[in-house]
Amino acid sequence: MFKFLRGVVAGSGSGVKDLPYNIGEPYSSSWGSWTHYRGTSKEDGSPVSIFSLSGNNANDGHLAAGRNGMKRLRTVRHPNILSFLNSTEVETLDGSVAKVTIYMVTEPVVPLSEKIKELGLDGKQRDEYYAWGLHQIAKAVSFLNNDCKLVHANVCLASVVVTQTLDWKLHAFDVLSEIDGRSEASTGSMLQYSWLVGVQYKPIELAKSDWATISNSPPWAIDSWGMGCLIFELFSGARLMKTEDLRNTASIPKSLLPDYQRLLSSMPSKRLNTSKLIENSEYFQNKLVDTIQFMEVLSLKDSVEKDTFFRKLPNLAEQLPRQIVLKKILPLLASALEFGSAAAPALTALLKMGSWLPPEEFSLKVLPTVVKLFASNDRAIRVALLQHIDQFGDSLSAQVVDEQVYPHVANGFSDTSAFLRELTLKSMLVLAPKLSQRTISASLLKYLSKLQVDEEPAIRTNTTILLGNIASYLNEGTRKRVLINAFTVRALRDTFSPARGAGIMALCATSSYYDVTEIATRILPCVVVLIIDSDSDVRSKAFQAVDQFLQIVRQYHEKGETGETNMITTIGIPGNSGLLGWAMSNLTLMTKAHEQASLATAGSITSLSSTAANNHSAVDVASTSTTPAPIRTNSSMDPVDQPVPGSPSSTDGWGEVDNEIHEEQDSEKEGWDDLEPLEEPQPSPVLANIQAAQKRPVSLPNPPASHPRAPVTNSQSRSTMNKRRDDDEDLWGSIAAPPPRTTPNRVITAIPRANGPGTSGSSNDDDPWAAIAAPPPTTTVRPLAAGRGRGARPAAPKLGAQRITRSSGS
């Protein structure tokens, strides 16, 4: 029989084109003579339910009742009534006998008896779920009786089905009929199909066919009796066999027992209306029913009620039946967030419920909603997304992150709220691995270069840490251009001690990306200075970093002497493992006033750095190997020549006008190259002497090493004596920074021009800052003349100022 029906729907009989669905396996139970099958759509494969009813001729009573039920189901629409999709009637020949089959297609549902066994609920959770189901069926029955003036006449366990969201729905409308006490003809349909109802489900007046009593009874009398039968079958766990069994109330909950007895009253006029059952019974007042009802009318609630509800929902969800939460409450919550009726705290509940789903279902039911929320303009929603991004970030695909998520997240880099900027920064630890190289170079690094001079010290510190963590996702050219400049020029010279410590840790964690030339000429000179830092934590990290980088250079030296070309293994800092941890985890605790106070005295700086150091997590010092790159004789820039920035929020230290983010430009510069010198407060005398020694070029003696050094005579110039004495006494000459691009003479002669015509050239010998003076600008544009706008016009040879100069010289 089953193969025959499957063949009919699949295309072996007439009328198949009218039913574009495939029949699957049947369920073990169904109402009446109907057979309930699983089915799928031929168009998109979506699940459906297919009910079939067969008869030997077109005038069969079961077929007539089936056509009545199909017509009623098509016209009656309610959230708690089974949704009709399609139907057809097929006539086939089975040998010499004609057979008529009715097919009715509905939304996918499961018989209630089978779903109860599948869920396996017990105790309080079972009672809460039964209460919600009975609440839904009571609403459906009340709608038929009170609003439509219809009588179902066979409410029982078999006439209830369950949807994919675990909602209970009423069906089996074969006996459904109008009832009106003023019209005798109105009972004709019920009289015609009442034989389909089992005797055990019939109330006394219907069993006796007392139509006069039925006509004078309220319209809910018959279906209220049916609700009593449903309650009995539901809690007893067995099918009702005879009417007398309804007297056995041992399994009925005490809070529902009074209403159960009123539903089964022997007098039809005294039976409880199903609408009153919902309103008055204590049994329906539980957490599950209240939660779902609140969600269904969420748009009618005010903001205070929503906020209170969603803050309690995560803890409340743990107390509710897990299957109900995942299949009913979770879809409602996702829909509310997507359409804007839910508040930001609802996202926490959504992600918590989503964590109970398998990864495949999480990607289907939760991720689409989350991705859409990134486009929200609600700042509270954006904050909630960034705070919980670690819970769903791994489930996002690289394409979705690069095209749909990052463009919206990047707006937080420029937000006026420091808290949102910090959250956006931290979210990149999850999103950056899934960004394309184009997005990283053209957008992300530009934002990070701006955040490294942010007014908030915690953001500057965490920007350095982020760069160290995402260094492995940068291409080689970007790493060469960005990392050393970002860590040495900016981080190591930050006025905030945890930022300096973060720079040292980032250098150590990325040590495998630097060749020995960069280590010896660009990294070690900057790190060595910090071994006398005012902060003890910075000093400790600096000593460890110096030891690590010296070990790398020493290994390179030993490998070179033995002629080996194997990879150099980086020696990590003992005790450090894992990714670089965030230096500051709570930006709201740090205000501008606090930072100003911390910068006022060295003691407060030390206090802040100690506090931040306690929040430091372990540093990952790379343990990979690198091949030593050839030594380069010309570097793009010398970080030692860059002075310490006086204010981290200055906008002139990147070489880009006004420090703005120009995403339209095709340039690949992120802001860490072509840096302009920044002014700084005068350093301590000890630090100034060390920096001056580092900046002086190495002076090689002209005579060979075998000749004795010529004694100094009085005829030598004073400048030559000073130069020789400085070279002899320079203990840092062996590690001095490479000479600047401009010659020393140009640096020295630039000073008297800046001092004015009254300054003598001999004052350079007495000036201790002359050796480290900034080089003159390299631009070829001529300076402007005294008059504004006439810089291009050459000076006349016979100006009065020149005649006065010649006369004064005479």
Salt bridges, closest charged atoms under 4 A:
GLU25 OE2 - ARG6 NH2 3.69
ASP60 OD1 - HIS62 ND1 3.46
GLU89 OE2 - ARG67 NH2 2.77
GLU107 OE2 - LYS169 NZ 2.80
GLU118 OE1 - LYS115 NZ 3.27
ASP127 OD1 - ARG126 NH2 3.15
ASP167 OD2 - LYS328 NZ 2.96
GLU178 OE2 - ARG72 NH1 2.79
ASP180 OD1 - ARG182 NE 3.48
GLU205 OE2 - ARG271 NH1 2.68
GLU296 OE2 - LYS328 NZ 3.81
ASP307 OD2 - ARG311 NE 2.84
GLU318 OE2 - LYS352 NZ 2.49
GLU338 OE2 - LYS372 NZ 2.52
GLU361 OE1 - LYS365 NZ 3.46
ASP415 OD1 - ARG379 NH2 3.18
ASP415 OD2 - ARG382 NH2 3.67
GLU422 OE2 - LYS426 NZ 3.71
ASP454 OD2 - ARG421 NE 3.03
GLU455 OE1 - LYS592 NZ 3.07
ASP494 OD2 - ARG460 NE 2.74
ASP515 OD2 - LYS480 NZ 3.55
GLU518 OE1 - LYS480 NZ 3.40
GLU518 OE2 - ARG632 NH2 2.90
ASP533 OD1 - ARG500 NE 2.88
ASP537 OD2 - LYS541 NZ 2.63
GLU561 OE2 - HIS557 NE2 2.89
GLU564 OE1 - LYS559 NZ 3.54
GLU595 OE2 - ARG460 NH2 3.64
GLU670 OE2 - ARG481 NH2 2.77
ASP673 OD2 - ARG481 NE 3.62
ASP674 OD2 - LYS669 NZ 2.66
ASP727 OD2 - LYS723 NZ 3.65
ASP728 OD2 - ARG709 NH2 2.54
ASP766 OD1 - ARG718 NH2 3.29
